[in-house]
């Protein structure tokens, strides 16, 4: 399992407040809105099967591995072997649509560290996070249409569709 730590969030409380038409001087819910931004980012990342924000990733590999399904790949930070020796320079890494391939210098157990996510979030993904955070804050005004049944407006799927990934193994 990949351990992930998000380095920071690009969507701001001010942007979500703007979406909600909340005055910038009203700060009582700012901490709560920040948690909604984090939840919305996680939601959108799950929907596109990729990290949105720059994320520090760690994976312990105990078997032969050819591809790591974690995208978008930014950079390999460090690879250490079972003796805790840095072998990063001896590894070959190639970025692919669904993550990256890696070739190790020899068969061993390794600890991989890398960065994933978009350096700058594409506008469609950023707007999807803003809308989702606003929907979580005020569900009665969410991006849903009221009618005989409640159905989504498909705004978020439309914004994120070109960034969605499928892993075919």
Buried (B, 14 or more C-beta within 10 A) or exposed (E): EBEBEBEEBBBEBEBBBEBBEBEEEEEEBBEEBBEBBBBBBBBBBEBBBBBBBBBBBBBEBEEEBEBBBBBBBBEBEEBBBEEEEEBEEEBEBEBEEBBBBBEBEEEBEBBBBBBBBBEEBBEBBBBBBBBBBBBBBEEEEBBBEEEEEEEEEEBBEEBBEEBEBEEEE
